[in-house]
Amino acid sequence: MSLVFKPEETFRGDYSYRNSDAAILRFPFPFPEDRYMYSVNIEPHVRSGPTDAFCRPFDIDEHYIAECRDRALTLELDPGRCQVLPHMMAAQWDTLELLMENLAADYPEQFSLTKEGDVFGSRWTWINRPLGIEQHFIFGDPDTLPCEPFEYITRQAQGDFAICDQREDNLYLDAGMITSQADWSLAFNVGMNFMEWHGPVPLAHQAGVFERALKYLLMLRLGQPVRRLNWTMSINPRLDTSPESYPEWGPDRASVTVENAGGKVHLRVELQTLWRLPRSNAILFPIRCFLISIEELARVPKWGKRLYRVLSSLPPELAEYKGLTRYLPATLAWLAPLDDGAQLATGIGPDITELAPL
């Protein structure tokens, strides 16, 4: 896979982030039908899918360098965005191994991993060409890395990462690198169990969604990862929409008008995968965030029409929970002219190979 990075783009300040045509076509659009309601919607994480974003275990794209730089900025301002409880060291090494092996296998032009063995005490060499990193270390010895292994490798990956420890027939959020979350706080949630972590979500609890999801995940097998999509919306292409930084991004919700909604309102999609880890038996939960303005999204006619229909029929409780209420009318007014009422094919793929003009 050939990648052309955009290292100077920004996710704050002047918000220079934009998607190329190829990035738009590979976007993981989350709505297979014209209406939306919470569901478990878990499927095997295999090397195929409706767009290219699904086709590798850990996706990187043209925004890789810029996203890693934005993560470093967030961590410099708030080091607490990475937290790992003391008993999670084995899971840290599991995560480092999983990411290094898959990134090196899928993106050999960008990454390489040389190992003298697979057991603790082996000498490894990791090369990350886009970020200019070459690291010799001993697998299992955190003193041979610049920081602990979980922080080290997740600073070099797109998306957020959580690790859930499995005990007492539950999952506990006991580690996280969280710098691009959709308005939730790692500092508040760390140590919570699965049901506590998802407590604020409306309607889904009544439908038994999280009880079914927990039962399923407790039986997750090694080597059989699964995936699902989640979504919300953001004003401007900002990765860090945490409660801690709310004063920096919250007021932007009041800035949306019908005239500027196309460029300011962004669909924010999380490709969430779940992996059983081999030594620790914990579950790694990568949360890969994709951003697209509705102006860019509208270049795929099926997606523009479907987004209008989904948002028009969204239950008020979900609109409130996702923080859409204030700017939803302007967003719908911008999207409305796109919908001619034509029947749309089921599924989330773009169903085109070339984009409509701007």
Long-range contacts (C-beta under 8 A, 24 or more apart in sequence): 1-56, 1-106, 1-107, 2-109, 3-60, 3-61, 3-62, 3-64, 3-107, 3-109, 3-110, 4-62, 5-62, 5-63, 5-64, 5-65, 5-66, 5-130, 6-62, 6-63, 6-65, 6-66, 7-65, 7-66, 7-69, 8-66, 9-63, 9-66, 10-66, 10-70, 11-66, 11-67, 11-70, 11-237, 11-238, 11-239, 11-240, 12-70, 12-73, 12-238, 12-240, 12-248, 15-236, 15-237, 15-238, 17-63, 17-66, 17-237, 17-291, 18-296, 19-291, 19-292, 19-293, 19-296, 20-62, 21-355, 22-62, 23-61, 23-62, 23-63, 24-292, 24-296, 24-297, 24-299, 24-300, 24-355, 25-51, 25-52, 25-300, 25-350, 25-352, 25-353, 25-355, 26-51, 26-52, 26-53, 26-61, 27-51, 27-53, 27-269, 27-290, 27-292, 27-297, 27-350, 28-53, 28-54, 28-229, 28-269, 28-271, 28-290, 28-348, 29-267, 29-269, 29-297, 29-300, 29-303, 29-306, 29-348, 29-349, 29-350, 30-229, 30-230, 30-231, 30-267, 30-269, 30-348, 31-231, 31-306, 31-307, 31-310, 31-348, 32-346, 32-347, 32-348, 33-306, 33-346, 34-306, 34-309, 34-310, 34-313, 34-344, 35-309, 35-310, 35-313, 36-310, 36-313, 36-314, 36-318, 37-203, 37-207, 37-315, 38-201, 38-203, 38-204, 38-207, 38-209, 38-318, 39-209, 40-209, 40-212, 40-213, 40-216, 40-228, 41-228, 41-229, 42-213, 42-216, 42-226, 42-227, 42-228, 42-274, 43-226, 43-227, 43-228, 44-224, 44-225, 44-226, 44-227, 45-225, 45-226, 45-227, 45-273, 45-274, 50-347, 50-348, 50-349, 51-348, 51-349, 51-350, 53-271, 53-290, 54-227, 54-271, 56-102, 56-106, 57-102, 57-106, 57-225, 57-273, 58-99, 58-102, 58-103, 58-106, 58-157, 58-286, 58-288, 59-158, 59-271, 59-288, 60-103, 60-107, 60-110, 60-157, 60-158, 61-158, 63-158, 64-130, 64-158, 65-130, 65-131, 67-158, 67-180, 67-239, 68-131, 68-155, 68-156, 68-157, 68-158, 70-179, 70-180, 70-239, 70-240, 71-155, 71-177, 71-179, 71-180, 71-239, 72-155, 74-179, 74-239, 74-240, 75-155, 75-179, 78-244, 78-245, 80-186, 80-187, 81-177, 81-178, 81-179, 81-186, 81-242, 82-150, 82-151, 82-154, 82-176, 82-177, 82-178, 83-175, 83-176, 83-186, 83-187, 83-190, 84-148, 84-150, 84-151, 84-163, 84-174, 84-175, 84-176, 85-165, 85-174, 85-175, 85-190, 85-191, 87-165, 87-174, 88-150, 88-163, 88-165, 88-174, 88-175, 88-280, 88-282, 89-142, 89-148, 90-279, 90-280, 90-282, 91-150, 91-163, 91-165, 91-174, 91-175, 91-277, 91-279, 91-280, 91-282, 91-284, 92-142, 92-148, 92-149, 92-150, 92-163, 92-175, 93-120, 93-139, 93-140, 93-149, 93-279, 94-277, 94-278, 94-279, 94-280, 94-282, 94-284, 95-149, 95-150, 95-153, 95-154, 95-161, 95-163, 95-277, 95-284, 96-149, 96-150, 96-152, 96-153, 97-139, 98-275, 98-277, 98-284, 99-153, 99-154, 99-156, 99-157, 100-124, 100-126, 100-153, 103-157, 115-139, 128-156, 131-156, 150-175, 150-177, 151-177, 157-286, 158-288, 158-289, 159-270, 159-271, 159-286, 159-287, 159-288, 159-289, 160-286, 160-287, 160-289, 161-284, 161-285, 161-286, 161-287, 162-284, 162-285, 162-287, 163-277, 163-282, 163-283, 163-284, 163-285, 164-194, 164-217, 164-282, 164-283, 164-285, 165-280, 165-282, 166-218, 166-281, 166-282, 166-283, 169-218, 170-194, 170-195, 170-214, 170-218, 171-214, 171-217, 171-218, 171-283, 173-197, 174-282, 178-242, 179-239, 179-240, 179-242, 180-239, 180-240, 180-241, 180-287, 180-289, 181-241, 181-242, 181-287, 182-230, 182-232, 182-234, 182-241, 182-268, 182-270, 182-289, 183-232, 183-241, 183-242, 183-243, 183-246, 183-323, 184-242, 184-243, 185-242, 185-243, 185-244, 187-244, 188-243, 200-321, 201-321, 202-317, 202-318, 202-320, 202-321, 203-315, 203-317, 203-318, 217-274, 217-283, 220-274, 220-275, 220-276, 220-283, 221-276, 222-276, 222-277, 222-278, 223-276, 224-276, 225-273, 225-274, 225-275, 225-276, 226-273, 226-274, 227-271, 227-272, 227-273, 227-274, 228-272, 229-269, 229-270, 229-271, 229-272, 229-348, 230-269, 230-270, 230-272, 231-267, 231-268, 231-269, 231-270, 232-268, 232-322, 232-323, 232-324, 233-265, 233-266, 233-267, 233-268, 233-322, 233-323, 233-324, 233-331, 234-265, 234-266, 234-268, 234-291, 235-264, 235-265, 235-266, 235-327, 236-264, 236-266, 237-266, 237-291, 237-293, 239-289, 239-291, 241-268, 253-323, 253-326, 253-327, 254-326, 254-327, 256-326, 256-327, 256-330, 256-331, 257-330, 258-330, 258-333, 258-334, 261-294, 261-327, 261-330, 261-331, 261-333, 261-334, 262-293, 262-294, 262-295, 262-298, 262-334, 263-293, 263-295, 264-293, 265-293, 265-294, 265-327, 265-330, 265-331, 265-334, 266-291, 266-292, 266-293, 266-294, 267-291, 267-292, 267-293, 267-294, 267-297, 267-307, 294-331, 294-334, 294-335, 295-358, 298-335, 298-338, 298-356, 299-355, 299-356, 299-357, 299-358, 300-350, 300-351, 300-352, 300-355, 300-356, 301-338, 301-352, 301-356, 302-344, 302-345, 302-350, 302-351, 302-352, 303-350, 304-335, 304-338, 304-339, 305-338, 305-339, 305-340, 305-342, 305-344, 306-344, 307-335, 308-332, 308-335, 308-336, 308-338, 308-339, 309-339, 311-335
